[in-house]
Amino acid sequence: MPDATRNDWDSFTPQERAVITFLRRDGEVLLIHKKRGLGAGKINGPGGRIEPGETAAQAAVRETREEVGIDVRLPVEHATLHFVFRHGYSLTVYVFVSERFAGAAEETDEAVPFWVPLDAIPYGRMWADDEHWLPVVLAGKYVEGRFVFDGDAMVWSDLTVRDP
């Protein structure tokens, strides 16, 4: 399993694949307070696991609808993030951004949604990696990231940034 060098990631195959979607409007981004599952208690964007036969973009639309009741239109992929947790779990997350959606955010069993100004994102209540890649993604760049976690602590990271 990859740990702390770029070469370790050459044969990386995650146990699961997931999505996160960030909706933007008028200088704000929609975030959620996650109620359950991986990252419960943390702030993030709506998202979840990709189901068999589903594309990442389809999962982004479905998960956002399920978690906050909003129908996303035209989600644009802005990041591929690979995670290894030292307790044995691994995950690849595809990050989407969209300014096109319908509906109002509603609390569900999974999440409490809220809009926050882009300059007030509560990184201290999020996963440790978010402050490294999320501002870049919200600025319109594409990020490929690799992260190693020991519990909630990020112990290694590597980012590559490019134009979309």
N, C-alpha and C positions, 0 to 999 in steps of 0.2 A: 504494500500500500504506500502511496506517495507520502513523503514527510516534509522535506525541506530543501529540495533542489529542483530546478526546472526539469532535469533529466528523469527524476523520479515520476514525473507526470506523463511521460511518453506513452505508457500503456494503461493510463487511468481509465477505469470503467466504473461509473457510479452504481451504487445499489439502487438508487432512485433518481428520477428526473422530476423537476418541479418548475413552477413559474412564479414570478412576482410582477404585478402591474402597478405602475404609478400613473395616476390620472392628474392632469394639470389643468388649471383654469386661473386666469387673471392673477398670476403671480403666486398661486397657491398649489399645493400638492395634497392629494388625498392619502392619508395614512390610516392605519388601524392599530388598535390595542388588541393584540391577539389573546383570545381567551383559552385556547387549548392547543394541544399538539406541540411539535417542535417549536420552540421560541415562545411558548405561552408566557404571558406577562410582559413581553417586549412589544415595542412599536415596530411596525413594518408596513409594507404595502400589501394589498389583498393578493392572495395567491394560494398555491397548493400543488399537489402532485399531478403529473400528467398521466392520464388514463391510457390503457392499451388502445392503439388505433387512433389516438388523438394527436394532432400536431401541437407544438408548443403554443402557437397563436390561438388555436381553438381552446386549449386549456386556460389561457389567460382570460379569454372572454367568459368561459364557463365559471371559473373560480371567482372572478370579480362579481359576477351575477349572484353566485351562491353566498359569498361572504358579505357583500354590502348592497346587493339589489340593484346595481348599476349595469346597464348594457353597454359594453365597450365596443366602439367601432374603430376599425383601422389601428389595432395595436402595432407598434413598431418595435422590433427587437433592438435593444441597446446594450445588452451585456450577456455574456456567458460566464457563469461563476462556478468554479469547482471547489467543493468542500470535502475535507477529510476530518473526521472527529477521531481523536486518539482512542476512544472507547470502541472503535470499529465501524462506525457508520460513515457512509460517503454519499454525496449528493451533487448533482449538477443542476443549477438554477438558471433559467433563461429569464432575463429582465426585459419587460416591455414598458413603453411609455405611450400614452395617448392623450390627445386633447379633444377627441371626439367620442362622446358617450351620451347616453340618455338615462334619465331617472335621477332620483335623489338617493343619497347614501342613507342606509338604514342599518341599525344594529341587528345582528343575528346571533345565533348560538355560538358562532365562531369568532366574531369580531365586533368591536365598537369603532366605527369609522369617524374620522374628523379631518377637517381641512386645516392646513397650517401654512403660513407664509413660507416661501422658499428660504428666506433668511432666518427662519426660526425652527427649522427641523430639529427635533429633540434627539440628537445623536447619542447622548448619554443614556437614553432609555432603549437604544436599539442594539443589534448585534455589533460587535467591535469593528467588523469589516466595513459596515455601511458608510461610515464617514470617509472612507478612502475612495470608494467607487461611486456612491450615489450622487455627489455634487458633479462629477464628471459626466455621468449619464444624463442628469437633468440639464446640463449645459449642451447636450446634443451629441456628445461623442459616443463611441462604442468602446466597451471595456471587456477584456478577457482577464479574469482573475482566478487565482489559485490561493486557497487558504487552508491552514491547518489549525484546528481548535483542540484545546484540552479543556473539556467542559465548556464554559462560557468564555474562556480566555483564548484570544487569538494568539498563537505562538509563532506563526510564520505566514507571510503573504508575498505575492508577486502579482503585479498588474501590468498589463499592456493596454495602451490607449491608442485609438486610431479614429480617423474620421469615418462616419458611417458609409 
